[in-house]
Amino acid sequence: MKNLIEITYQEKKIKIAWSFTLLDDLTDDVLFSSLSDQEREIADNFSSHSRAKEFAAGRYCIKDAFAVYTSGTKPQNITTSAGVWGNPYIEGSDLNISIAHTDKCVIAVCTSGSFPIGIDIEEYKSSNDELIISQLSDTEKKIAAVSSLDSEALHILWAAKEAASKLLRTGFRLPMSLFEVSNIIQEQEIWHVYFDSLEVLSVIAANTKSRIVALALPTGSIIVNGLEALCIMDKIWKD
Ligand SMILES: CC(C)(COP(=O)(O)OP(=O)(O)OC[C@H]1O[C@@H](n2cnc3c(N)ncnc32)[C@H](O)[C@@H]1OP(=O)(O)O)[C@@H](O)C(=O)NCCC(=O)NCCS
């Protein structure tokens, strides 16, 4: 199914709708006309046009993902807001949503309100390695060293932490020690990331070669069409 990841969790079937766009693929007219009045006011107050565009693209994608999730047409009349810790939500809806962007692209996911999720995208740049290493604990450096401290493992670790922080809705407003990774396992194209304290959630991640995508889910989630779904994304993402 297009733009749907299917999951089973404790014998329940869950679907996660996703939408991705490259910023260069959409004109300002298309992006900004998708905003509600309330969202437009926020966009107008950003100091840079690039941030306003990124924000608008997040809303564009979340409305797209909402339409996929509800099997409806793209809604004109819904509006997103930010919760007390910056977590995005759709006003009047109990669905869970998550948004991530880089300077080139945006992705958004939407699922049942009963199923917490968090998404992150990172551009894959080896020049970021030093910065990521500086944020890791000694244990995490050892874990990444198993993968030769290679750039890919480092980016996966970092994207996993961000995705986990979004699932919790706090972002990095909690001590970083809480996001300590206890294990990363690579199976074919997919990485699985587990946390020391946060055993209730884990992350699946993939490297599309241009960027890393990481999706945080309740631990025990089984992705029925995971590889397929990520491969579909991969094709879109190879720009
Ligand atoms: C949440 C956080 C990890 C996002 O990482 P990032 O590198 O800034 O940006 P990303 O592209 O990955 O994600 C941005 C999106 O995260 C979402 N987000 C922001 N805060 C969030 C939260 N608490 N929970 C879940 N999602 C959140 C937003 O939708 C945002 O996009 P939008 O502003 O266009 O709506 C990071 O911003 C954070 O930890 N913030 C909290 C701490 C903070 O504010 N520090 C700054 C002051 S010291």
The ligand as a Tripos MOL2 file, in Angstrom:
@<TRIPOS>MOLECULE
LIG
   48    50     1     0     0
SMALL
NO_CHARGES

@<TRIPOS>ATOM
      1 C1         12.8890   17.8620   19.1770 C.3       1 LIG1
      2 C2         14.3160   17.9810   18.6420 C.3       1 LIG1
      3 C3         15.0790   16.7300   18.9720 C.3       1 LIG1
      4 C4         14.1830   18.1750   17.1210 C.3       1 LIG1
      5 O1         15.4250   18.1140   16.4980 O.3       1 LIG1
      6 P1         15.8790   19.1790   15.3850 P.3       1 LIG1
      7 O2         17.2380   18.7600   14.9590 O.co2     1 LIG1
      8 O3         15.6800   20.5270   15.9630 O.co2     1 LIG1
      9 O4         14.9140   19.1340   14.1660 O.3       1 LIG1
     10 P2         14.1870   17.9990   13.3090 P.3       1 LIG1
     11 O5         14.1090   18.4270   11.9300 O.co2     1 LIG1
     12 O6         14.7440   16.6420   13.5620 O.co2     1 LIG1
     13 O7         12.7170   18.0250   13.9240 O.3       1 LIG1
     14 C5         12.0010   19.2100   13.9470 C.3       1 LIG1
     15 C6         10.5940   18.8890   14.3220 C.3       1 LIG1
     16 O8         10.5700   18.2210   15.5820 O.3       1 LIG1
     17 C7          9.2730   18.4120   16.1170 C.3       1 LIG1
     18 N1          9.4100   18.6220   17.5360 N.ar      1 LIG1
     19 C8          9.8680   19.7210   18.1670 C.ar      1 LIG1
     20 N2          9.8150   19.5150   19.5080 N.ar      1 LIG1
     21 C9          9.2940   18.2840   19.6850 C.ar      1 LIG1
     22 C10         8.9920   17.5210   20.8350 C.ar      1 LIG1
     23 N3          9.1900   17.9870   22.0670 N.pl3     1 LIG1
     24 N4          8.4760   16.2860   20.6680 N.ar      1 LIG1
     25 C11         8.2470   15.7840   19.4340 C.ar      1 LIG1
     26 N5          8.5170   16.4880   18.2840 N.ar      1 LIG1
     27 C12         9.0480   17.7160   18.4360 C.ar      1 LIG1
     28 C13         8.6450   19.6220   15.4290 C.3       1 LIG1
     29 O9          7.5500   19.1800   14.6650 O.3       1 LIG1
     30 C14         9.7660   20.1130   14.5460 C.3       1 LIG1
     31 O10         9.3420   20.5840   13.2820 O.3       1 LIG1
     32 P3          8.5130   21.9520   13.1320 P.3       1 LIG1
     33 O11         9.1550   22.9260   14.0560 O.co2     1 LIG1
     34 O12         8.6420   22.3170   11.7170 O.co2     1 LIG1
     35 O13         7.1400   21.5970   13.5480 O.co2     1 LIG1
     36 C15        15.0590   19.2010   19.2500 C.3       1 LIG1
     37 O14        14.5660   20.3760   18.6670 O.3       1 LIG1
     38 C16        14.9040   19.3000   20.7560 C.2       1 LIG1
     39 O15        15.3570   18.4780   21.4970 O.2       1 LIG1
     40 N6         14.2630   20.3470   21.2300 N.am      1 LIG1
     41 C17        14.0490   20.4710   22.6880 C.3       1 LIG1
     42 C18        15.1770   21.1550   23.3770 C.3       1 LIG1
     43 C19        15.3170   22.5490   22.9070 C.2       1 LIG1
     44 O16        14.3590   23.2070   22.5540 O.2       1 LIG1
     45 N7         16.5230   23.0360   22.9280 N.am      1 LIG1
     46 C20        16.7750   24.3630   22.4520 C.3       1 LIG1
     47 C21        16.9110   25.3190   23.5600 C.3       1 LIG1
     48 S1         18.2540   24.9690   24.6190 S.3       1 LIG1
@<TRIPOS>BOND
     1     1     2 1
     2     2     3 1
     3     2     4 1
     4     2    36 1
     5     4     5 1
     6     5     6 1
     7     6     7 2
     8     6     8 1
     9     6     9 1
    10     9    10 1
    11    10    11 2
    12    10    12 1
    13    10    13 1
    14    13    14 1
    15    14    15 1
    16    15    16 1
    17    15    30 1
    18    16    17 1
    19    17    18 1
    20    17    28 1
    21    18    19 ar
    22    18    27 ar
    23    19    20 ar
    24    20    21 ar
    25    21    22 ar
    26    21    27 ar
    27    22    23 1
    28    22    24 ar
    29    24    25 ar
    30    25    26 ar
    31    26    27 ar
    32    28    29 1
    33    28    30 1
    34    30    31 1
    35    31    32 1
    36    32    33 2
    37    32    34 1
    38    32    35 1
    39    36    37 1
    40    36    38 1
    41    38    39 2
    42    38    40 1
    43    40    41 1
    44    41    42 1
    45    42    43 1
    46    43    44 2
    47    43    45 1
    48    45    46 1
    49    46    47 1
    50    47    48 1
@<TRIPOS>SUBSTRUCTURE
     1 LIG1         1 GROUP 0 **** ****
